[in-house]
Amino acid sequence: MTAEFQVPSPLVPSRENYFVRYCKQHCDGTWVVVDVSLDNLRGNPTLRSRRRPSGCLIQELPNGYSKVIWVEHVEVDDRGMHGIYRQLVDSGLGFGAKRWVATLDRQCKRLASAMASNMPAEPHV
């Protein structure tokens, strides 16, 4: 498979990776999806990133929802990184899970608020 990974910033170039995917359902119903990079087999000397073994666990919950645990492991040549991000990335916080989960949480709250049907209508003046 090939995939293009993008970050919503003009300062971070998109990255294309070539990988194989393995999926398996365990006896408890949990699905495991694992991606393994084949980029090192392509012989590309200008490769600026390499996807390390990554994937997810998907567990069906009794309430009709699913619990998803996602692990993404990427090795990146960051020598061309814009200087304003250097301190953040070097601190280990730039791509940390806590930061991404907090961002996803804020986005979910915004969507829930926008989709709420019990909000009073604006009074007409």
Chimera marker file (.cmm) of the C-alpha trace (Angstrom):
<marker_set name="trace">
<marker id="1" x="0.000" y="0.000" z="0.000" r="1" g="1" b="0" radius="0.5"/>
<marker id="2" x="1.016" y="3.609" z="-0.335" r="1" g="1" b="0" radius="0.5"/>
<marker id="3" x="-0.268" y="6.479" z="1.755" r="1" g="1" b="0" radius="0.5"/>
<marker id="4" x="0.416" y="10.176" z="1.870" r="1" g="1" b="0" radius="0.5"/>
<marker id="5" x="0.591" y="11.604" z="5.383" r="1" g="1" b="0" radius="0.5"/>
<marker id="6" x="-0.191" y="15.280" z="5.781" r="1" g="1" b="0" radius="0.5"/>
<marker id="7" x="0.016" y="17.701" z="8.672" r="1" g="1" b="0" radius="0.5"/>
<marker id="8" x="-2.281" y="20.754" z="8.458" r="1" g="1" b="0" radius="0.5"/>
<marker id="9" x="0.601" y="23.216" z="8.226" r="1" g="1" b="0" radius="0.5"/>
<marker id="10" x="2.332" y="24.782" z="5.232" r="1" g="1" b="0" radius="0.5"/>
<marker id="11" x="5.651" y="24.348" z="7.078" r="1" g="1" b="0" radius="0.5"/>
<marker id="12" x="5.457" y="20.516" z="7.180" r="1" g="1" b="0" radius="0.5"/>
<marker id="13" x="5.713" y="18.754" z="3.818" r="1" g="1" b="0" radius="0.5"/>
<marker id="14" x="3.488" y="15.761" z="3.107" r="1" g="1" b="0" radius="0.5"/>
<marker id="15" x="5.167" y="12.365" z="3.293" r="1" g="1" b="0" radius="0.5"/>
<marker id="16" x="4.474" y="9.327" z="1.156" r="1" g="1" b="0" radius="0.5"/>
<marker id="17" x="5.122" y="5.878" z="2.608" r="1" g="1" b="0" radius="0.5"/>
<marker id="18" x="5.036" y="2.387" z="1.128" r="1" g="1" b="0" radius="0.5"/>
<marker id="19" x="3.945" y="-0.391" z="3.509" r="1" g="1" b="0" radius="0.5"/>
<marker id="20" x="2.195" y="-3.716" z="3.997" r="1" g="1" b="0" radius="0.5"/>
<marker id="21" x="-0.796" y="-4.162" z="6.294" r="1" g="1" b="0" radius="0.5"/>
<marker id="22" x="-1.732" y="-7.204" z="8.347" r="1" g="1" b="0" radius="0.5"/>
<marker id="23" x="-5.162" y="-7.563" z="9.987" r="1" g="1" b="0" radius="0.5"/>
<marker id="24" x="-6.285" y="-10.235" z="12.426" r="1" g="1" b="0" radius="0.5"/>
<marker id="25" x="-9.326" y="-10.732" z="14.620" r="1" g="1" b="0" radius="0.5"/>
<marker id="26" x="-8.600" y="-12.287" z="18.011" r="1" g="1" b="0" radius="0.5"/>
<marker id="27" x="-10.994" y="-14.744" z="19.670" r="1" g="1" b="0" radius="0.5"/>
<marker id="28" x="-12.339" y="-11.982" z="21.973" r="1" g="1" b="0" radius="0.5"/>
<marker id="29" x="-13.474" y="-10.015" z="18.902" r="1" g="1" b="0" radius="0.5"/>
<marker id="30" x="-10.676" y="-7.427" z="19.053" r="1" g="1" b="0" radius="0.5"/>
<marker id="31" x="-9.191" y="-6.515" z="15.688" r="1" g="1" b="0" radius="0.5"/>
<marker id="32" x="-5.473" y="-5.824" z="15.311" r="1" g="1" b="0" radius="0.5"/>
<marker id="33" x="-4.232" y="-3.864" z="12.305" r="1" g="1" b="0" radius="0.5"/>
<marker id="34" x="-0.451" y="-3.553" z="11.847" r="1" g="1" b="0" radius="0.5"/>
<marker id="35" x="1.405" y="-1.596" z="9.155" r="1" g="1" b="0" radius="0.5"/>
<marker id="36" x="5.071" y="-2.350" z="8.413" r="1" g="1" b="0" radius="0.5"/>
<marker id="37" x="7.099" y="-0.016" z="6.206" r="1" g="1" b="0" radius="0.5"/>
<marker id="38" x="8.773" y="-1.235" z="3.038" r="1" g="1" b="0" radius="0.5"/>
<marker id="39" x="10.366" y="2.138" z="2.291" r="1" g="1" b="0" radius="0.5"/>
<marker id="40" x="13.877" y="0.864" z="3.040" r="1" g="1" b="0" radius="0.5"/>
<marker id="41" x="13.426" y="-1.750" z="0.270" r="1" g="1" b="0" radius="0.5"/>
<marker id="42" x="12.766" y="0.916" z="-2.366" r="1" g="1" b="0" radius="0.5"/>
<marker id="43" x="16.363" y="2.150" z="-2.273" r="1" g="1" b="0" radius="0.5"/>
<marker id="44" x="15.449" y="5.837" z="-2.168" r="1" g="1" b="0" radius="0.5"/>
<marker id="45" x="18.484" y="7.769" z="-0.858" r="1" g="1" b="0" radius="0.5"/>
<marker id="46" x="16.503" y="11.018" z="-0.554" r="1" g="1" b="0" radius="0.5"/>
<marker id="47" x="13.904" y="9.491" z="1.780" r="1" g="1" b="0" radius="0.5"/>
<marker id="48" x="13.170" y="12.001" z="4.560" r="1" g="1" b="0" radius="0.5"/>
<marker id="49" x="10.876" y="9.821" z="6.676" r="1" g="1" b="0" radius="0.5"/>
<marker id="50" x="10.266" y="6.179" z="7.390" r="1" g="1" b="0" radius="0.5"/>
<marker id="51" x="7.206" y="4.667" z="8.943" r="1" g="1" b="0" radius="0.5"/>
<marker id="52" x="8.107" y="2.222" z="11.686" r="1" g="1" b="0" radius="0.5"/>
<marker id="53" x="5.721" y="-0.593" z="12.761" r="1" g="1" b="0" radius="0.5"/>
<marker id="54" x="2.410" y="1.145" z="13.498" r="1" g="1" b="0" radius="0.5"/>
<marker id="55" x="-1.242" y="0.263" z="13.759" r="1" g="1" b="0" radius="0.5"/>
<marker id="56" x="-4.327" y="-0.007" z="15.913" r="1" g="1" b="0" radius="0.5"/>
<marker id="57" x="-6.458" y="-2.185" z="18.147" r="1" g="1" b="0" radius="0.5"/>
<marker id="58" x="-10.229" y="-2.001" z="17.642" r="1" g="1" b="0" radius="0.5"/>
<marker id="59" x="-12.455" y="-3.362" z="20.391" r="1" g="1" b="0" radius="0.5"/>
<marker id="60" x="-16.247" y="-3.396" z="20.113" r="1" g="1" b="0" radius="0.5"/>
<marker id="61" x="-17.959" y="-2.040" z="23.236" r="1" g="1" b="0" radius="0.5"/>
<marker id="62" x="-21.389" y="-3.131" z="24.533" r="1" g="1" b="0" radius="0.5"/>
<marker id="63" x="-22.938" y="0.323" z="23.935" r="1" g="1" b="0" radius="0.5"/>
<marker id="64" x="-22.452" y="0.120" z="20.150" r="1" g="1" b="0" radius="0.5"/>
<marker id="65" x="-19.278" y="2.203" z="20.139" r="1" g="1" b="0" radius="0.5"/>
<marker id="66" x="-15.749" y="0.971" z="19.508" r="1" g="1" b="0" radius="0.5"/>
<marker id="67" x="-12.589" y="1.606" z="21.512" r="1" g="1" b="0" radius="0.5"/>
<marker id="68" x="-9.651" y="2.361" z="19.215" r="1" g="1" b="0" radius="0.5"/>
<marker id="69" x="-6.041" y="2.484" z="20.370" r="1" g="1" b="0" radius="0.5"/>
<marker id="70" x="-3.797" y="3.906" z="17.658" r="1" g="1" b="0" radius="0.5"/>
<marker id="71" x="0.001" y="3.830" z="17.691" r="1" g="1" b="0" radius="0.5"/>
<marker id="72" x="1.897" y="5.699" z="15.007" r="1" g="1" b="0" radius="0.5"/>
<marker id="73" x="5.678" y="5.409" z="14.944" r="1" g="1" b="0" radius="0.5"/>
<marker id="74" x="7.518" y="7.495" z="12.345" r="1" g="1" b="0" radius="0.5"/>
<marker id="75" x="11.211" y="8.218" z="11.960" r="1" g="1" b="0" radius="0.5"/>
<marker id="76" x="11.781" y="11.640" z="10.353" r="1" g="1" b="0" radius="0.5"/>
<marker id="77" x="14.819" y="13.535" z="9.154" r="1" g="1" b="0" radius="0.5"/>
<marker id="78" x="14.051" y="16.884" z="10.783" r="1" g="1" b="0" radius="0.5"/>
<marker id="79" x="17.112" y="18.814" z="9.585" r="1" g="1" b="0" radius="0.5"/>
<marker id="80" x="14.893" y="20.926" z="7.314" r="1" g="1" b="0" radius="0.5"/>
<marker id="81" x="12.433" y="21.805" z="10.084" r="1" g="1" b="0" radius="0.5"/>
<marker id="82" x="11.449" y="25.446" z="10.440" r="1" g="1" b="0" radius="0.5"/>
<marker id="83" x="13.291" y="27.082" z="13.353" r="1" g="1" b="0" radius="0.5"/>
<marker id="84" x="10.171" y="28.206" z="15.206" r="1" g="1" b="0" radius="0.5"/>
<marker id="85" x="9.298" y="24.543" z="15.899" r="1" g="1" b="0" radius="0.5"/>
<marker id="86" x="12.780" y="23.318" z="16.912" r="1" g="1" b="0" radius="0.5"/>
<marker id="87" x="12.402" y="23.873" z="20.690" r="1" g="1" b="0" radius="0.5"/>
<marker id="88" x="8.919" y="22.297" z="20.776" r="1" g="1" b="0" radius="0.5"/>
<marker id="89" x="10.018" y="19.176" z="18.876" r="1" g="1" b="0" radius="0.5"/>
<marker id="90" x="13.298" y="18.822" z="20.780" r="1" g="1" b="0" radius="0.5"/>
<marker id="91" x="11.380" y="18.936" z="24.083" r="1" g="1" b="0" radius="0.5"/>
<marker id="92" x="9.408" y="15.847" z="23.046" r="1" g="1" b="0" radius="0.5"/>
<marker id="93" x="6.080" y="17.673" z="23.307" r="1" g="1" b="0" radius="0.5"/>
<marker id="94" x="5.614" y="18.460" z="19.618" r="1" g="1" b="0" radius="0.5"/>
<marker id="95" x="4.290" y="15.060" z="18.623" r="1" g="1" b="0" radius="0.5"/>
<marker id="96" x="3.335" y="13.734" z="22.054" r="1" g="1" b="0" radius="0.5"/>
<marker id="97" x="0.148" y="11.767" z="22.570" r="1" g="1" b="0" radius="0.5"/>
<marker id="98" x="-1.142" y="14.094" z="25.305" r="1" g="1" b="0" radius="0.5"/>
<marker id="99" x="-1.079" y="17.038" z="22.908" r="1" g="1" b="0" radius="0.5"/>
<marker id="100" x="-2.870" y="15.136" z="20.133" r="1" g="1" b="0" radius="0.5"/>
<marker id="101" x="-5.482" y="13.684" z="22.495" r="1" g="1" b="0" radius="0.5"/>
<marker id="102" x="-6.181" y="17.157" z="23.915" r="1" g="1" b="0" radius="0.5"/>
<marker id="103" x="-6.612" y="18.484" z="20.363" r="1" g="1" b="0" radius="0.5"/>
<marker id="104" x="-8.997" y="15.652" z="19.479" r="1" g="1" b="0" radius="0.5"/>
<marker id="105" x="-10.931" y="16.225" z="22.709" r="1" g="1" b="0" radius="0.5"/>
<marker id="106" x="-11.376" y="19.936" z="21.919" r="1" g="1" b="0" radius="0.5"/>
<marker id="107" x="-12.519" y="19.108" z="18.389" r="1" g="1" b="0" radius="0.5"/>
<marker id="108" x="-15.064" y="16.564" z="19.675" r="1" g="1" b="0" radius="0.5"/>
<marker id="109" x="-16.461" y="19.126" z="22.126" r="1" g="1" b="0" radius="0.5"/>
<marker id="110" x="-16.791" y="21.712" z="19.336" r="1" g="1" b="0" radius="0.5"/>
<marker id="111" x="-18.610" y="19.229" z="17.102" r="1" g="1" b="0" radius="0.5"/>
<marker id="112" x="-20.909" y="18.114" z="19.938" r="1" g="1" b="0" radius="0.5"/>
<marker id="113" x="-21.743" y="21.733" z="20.677" r="1" g="1" b="0" radius="0.5"/>
<marker id="114" x="-22.409" y="22.507" z="17.018" r="1" g="1" b="0" radius="0.5"/>
<marker id="115" x="-24.628" y="19.443" z="16.634" r="1" g="1" b="0" radius="0.5"/>
<marker id="116" x="-26.592" y="19.904" z="19.877" r="1" g="1" b="0" radius="0.5"/>
<marker id="117" x="-30.317" y="20.019" z="19.170" r="1" g="1" b="0" radius="0.5"/>
<marker id="118" x="-31.349" y="21.266" z="22.620" r="1" g="1" b="0" radius="0.5"/>
<marker id="119" x="-29.795" y="24.709" z="22.188" r="1" g="1" b="0" radius="0.5"/>
<marker id="120" x="-32.341" y="27.533" z="22.418" r="1" g="1" b="0" radius="0.5"/>
<marker id="121" x="-32.928" y="29.442" z="19.235" r="1" g="1" b="0" radius="0.5"/>
<marker id="122" x="-31.650" y="33.000" z="19.060" r="1" g="1" b="0" radius="0.5"/>
<marker id="123" x="-34.357" y="35.555" z="19.900" r="1" g="1" b="0" radius="0.5"/>
<marker id="124" x="-35.486" y="37.641" z="16.963" r="1" g="1" b="0" radius="0.5"/>
<marker id="125" x="-35.091" y="41.362" z="17.459" r="1" g="1" b="0" radius="0.5"/>
<link id1="1" id2="2" r="1" g="1" b="0" radius="0.2"/>
<link id1="2" id2="3" r="1" g="1" b="0" radius="0.2"/>
<link id1="3" id2="4" r="1" g="1" b="0" radius="0.2"/>
<link id1="4" id2="5" r="1" g="1" b="0" radius="0.2"/>
<link id1="5" id2="6" r="1" g="1" b="0" radius="0.2"/>
<link id1="6" id2="7" r="1" g="1" b="0" radius="0.2"/>
<link id1="7" id2="8" r="1" g="1" b="0" radius="0.2"/>
<link id1="8" id2="9" r="1" g="1" b="0" radius="0.2"/>
<link id1="9" id2="10" r="1" g="1" b="0" radius="0.2"/>
<link id1="10" id2="11" r="1" g="1" b="0" radius="0.2"/>
<link id1="11" id2="12" r="1" g="1" b="0" radius="0.2"/>
<link id1="12" id2="13" r="1" g="1" b="0" radius="0.2"/>
<link id1="13" id2="14" r="1" g="1" b="0" radius="0.2"/>
<link id1="14" id2="15" r="1" g="1" b="0" radius="0.2"/>
<link id1="15" id2="16" r="1" g="1" b="0" radius="0.2"/>
<link id1="16" id2="17" r="1" g="1" b="0" radius="0.2"/>
<link id1="17" id2="18" r="1" g="1" b="0" radius="0.2"/>
<link id1="18" id2="19" r="1" g="1" b="0" radius="0.2"/>
<link id1="19" id2="20" r="1" g="1" b="0" radius="0.2"/>
<link id1="20" id2="21" r="1" g="1" b="0" radius="0.2"/>
<link id1="21" id2="22" r="1" g="1" b="0" radius="0.2"/>
<link id1="22" id2="23" r="1" g="1" b="0" radius="0.2"/>
<link id1="23" id2="24" r="1" g="1" b="0" radius="0.2"/>
<link id1="24" id2="25" r="1" g="1" b="0" radius="0.2"/>
<link id1="25" id2="26" r="1" g="1" b="0" radius="0.2"/>
<link id1="26" id2="27" r="1" g="1" b="0" radius="0.2"/>
<link id1="27" id2="28" r="1" g="1" b="0" radius="0.2"/>
<link id1="28" id2="29" r="1" g="1" b="0" radius="0.2"/>
<link id1="29" id2="30" r="1" g="1" b="0" radius="0.2"/>
<link id1="30" id2="31" r="1" g="1" b="0" radius="0.2"/>
<link id1="31" id2="32" r="1" g="1" b="0" radius="0.2"/>
<link id1="32" id2="33" r="1" g="1" b="0" radius="0.2"/>
<link id1="33" id2="34" r="1" g="1" b="0" radius="0.2"/>
<link id1="34" id2="35" r="1" g="1" b="0" radius="0.2"/>
<link id1="35" id2="36" r="1" g="1" b="0" radius="0.2"/>
<link id1="36" id2="37" r="1" g="1" b="0" radius="0.2"/>
<link id1="37" id2="38" r="1" g="1" b="0" radius="0.2"/>
<link id1="38" id2="39" r="1" g="1" b="0" radius="0.2"/>
<link id1="39" id2="40" r="1" g="1" b="0" radius="0.2"/>
<link id1="40" id2="41" r="1" g="1" b="0" radius="0.2"/>
<link id1="41" id2="42" r="1" g="1" b="0" radius="0.2"/>
<link id1="42" id2="43" r="1" g="1" b="0" radius="0.2"/>
<link id1="43" id2="44" r="1" g="1" b="0" radius="0.2"/>
<link id1="44" id2="45" r="1" g="1" b="0" radius="0.2"/>
<link id1="45" id2="46" r="1" g="1" b="0" radius="0.2"/>
<link id1="46" id2="47" r="1" g="1" b="0" radius="0.2"/>
<link id1="47" id2="48" r="1" g="1" b="0" radius="0.2"/>
<link id1="48" id2="49" r="1" g="1" b="0" radius="0.2"/>
<link id1="49" id2="50" r="1" g="1" b="0" radius="0.2"/>
<link id1="50" id2="51" r="1" g="1" b="0" radius="0.2"/>
<link id1="51" id2="52" r="1" g="1" b="0" radius="0.2"/>
<link id1="52" id2="53" r="1" g="1" b="0" radius="0.2"/>
<link id1="53" id2="54" r="1" g="1" b="0" radius="0.2"/>
<link id1="54" id2="55" r="1" g="1" b="0" radius="0.2"/>
<link id1="55" id2="56" r="1" g="1" b="0" radius="0.2"/>
<link id1="56" id2="57" r="1" g="1" b="0" radius="0.2"/>
<link id1="57" id2="58" r="1" g="1" b="0" radius="0.2"/>
<link id1="58" id2="59" r="1" g="1" b="0" radius="0.2"/>
<link id1="59" id2="60" r="1" g="1" b="0" radius="0.2"/>
<link id1="60" id2="61" r="1" g="1" b="0" radius="0.2"/>
<link id1="61" id2="62" r="1" g="1" b="0" radius="0.2"/>
<link id1="62" id2="63" r="1" g="1" b="0" radius="0.2"/>
<link id1="63" id2="64" r="1" g="1" b="0" radius="0.2"/>
<link id1="64" id2="65" r="1" g="1" b="0" radius="0.2"/>
<link id1="65" id2="66" r="1" g="1" b="0" radius="0.2"/>
<link id1="66" id2="67" r="1" g="1" b="0" radius="0.2"/>
<link id1="67" id2="68" r="1" g="1" b="0" radius="0.2"/>
<link id1="68" id2="69" r="1" g="1" b="0" radius="0.2"/>
<link id1="69" id2="70" r="1" g="1" b="0" radius="0.2"/>
<link id1="70" id2="71" r="1" g="1" b="0" radius="0.2"/>
<link id1="71" id2="72" r="1" g="1" b="0" radius="0.2"/>
<link id1="72" id2="73" r="1" g="1" b="0" radius="0.2"/>
<link id1="73" id2="74" r="1" g="1" b="0" radius="0.2"/>
<link id1="74" id2="75" r="1" g="1" b="0" radius="0.2"/>
<link id1="75" id2="76" r="1" g="1" b="0" radius="0.2"/>
<link id1="76" id2="77" r="1" g="1" b="0" radius="0.2"/>
<link id1="77" id2="78" r="1" g="1" b="0" radius="0.2"/>
<link id1="78" id2="79" r="1" g="1" b="0" radius="0.2"/>
<link id1="79" id2="80" r="1" g="1" b="0" radius="0.2"/>
<link id1="80" id2="81" r="1" g="1" b="0" radius="0.2"/>
<link id1="81" id2="82" r="1" g="1" b="0" radius="0.2"/>
<link id1="82" id2="83" r="1" g="1" b="0" radius="0.2"/>
<link id1="83" id2="84" r="1" g="1" b="0" radius="0.2"/>
<link id1="84" id2="85" r="1" g="1" b="0" radius="0.2"/>
<link id1="85" id2="86" r="1" g="1" b="0" radius="0.2"/>
<link id1="86" id2="87" r="1" g="1" b="0" radius="0.2"/>
<link id1="87" id2="88" r="1" g="1" b="0" radius="0.2"/>
<link id1="88" id2="89" r="1" g="1" b="0" radius="0.2"/>
<link id1="89" id2="90" r="1" g="1" b="0" radius="0.2"/>
<link id1="90" id2="91" r="1" g="1" b="0" radius="0.2"/>
<link id1="91" id2="92" r="1" g="1" b="0" radius="0.2"/>
<link id1="92" id2="93" r="1" g="1" b="0" radius="0.2"/>
<link id1="93" id2="94" r="1" g="1" b="0" radius="0.2"/>
<link id1="94" id2="95" r="1" g="1" b="0" radius="0.2"/>
<link id1="95" id2="96" r="1" g="1" b="0" radius="0.2"/>
<link id1="96" id2="97" r="1" g="1" b="0" radius="0.2"/>
<link id1="97" id2="98" r="1" g="1" b="0" radius="0.2"/>
<link id1="98" id2="99" r="1" g="1" b="0" radius="0.2"/>
<link id1="99" id2="100" r="1" g="1" b="0" radius="0.2"/>
<link id1="100" id2="101" r="1" g="1" b="0" radius="0.2"/>
<link id1="101" id2="102" r="1" g="1" b="0" radius="0.2"/>
<link id1="102" id2="103" r="1" g="1" b="0" radius="0.2"/>
<link id1="103" id2="104" r="1" g="1" b="0" radius="0.2"/>
<link id1="104" id2="105" r="1" g="1" b="0" radius="0.2"/>
<link id1="105" id2="106" r="1" g="1" b="0" radius="0.2"/>
<link id1="106" id2="107" r="1" g="1" b="0" radius="0.2"/>
<link id1="107" id2="108" r="1" g="1" b="0" radius="0.2"/>
<link id1="108" id2="109" r="1" g="1" b="0" radius="0.2"/>
<link id1="109" id2="110" r="1" g="1" b="0" radius="0.2"/>
<link id1="110" id2="111" r="1" g="1" b="0" radius="0.2"/>
<link id1="111" id2="112" r="1" g="1" b="0" radius="0.2"/>
<link id1="112" id2="113" r="1" g="1" b="0" radius="0.2"/>
<link id1="113" id2="114" r="1" g="1" b="0" radius="0.2"/>
<link id1="114" id2="115" r="1" g="1" b="0" radius="0.2"/>
<link id1="115" id2="116" r="1" g="1" b="0" radius="0.2"/>
<link id1="116" id2="117" r="1" g="1" b="0" radius="0.2"/>
<link id1="117" id2="118" r="1" g="1" b="0" radius="0.2"/>
<link id1="118" id2="119" r="1" g="1" b="0" radius="0.2"/>
<link id1="119" id2="120" r="1" g="1" b="0" radius="0.2"/>
<link id1="120" id2="121" r="1" g="1" b="0" radius="0.2"/>
<link id1="121" id2="122" r="1" g="1" b="0" radius="0.2"/>
<link id1="122" id2="123" r="1" g="1" b="0" radius="0.2"/>
<link id1="123" id2="124" r="1" g="1" b="0" radius="0.2"/>
<link id1="124" id2="125" r="1" g="1" b="0" radius="0.2"/>
</marker_set>
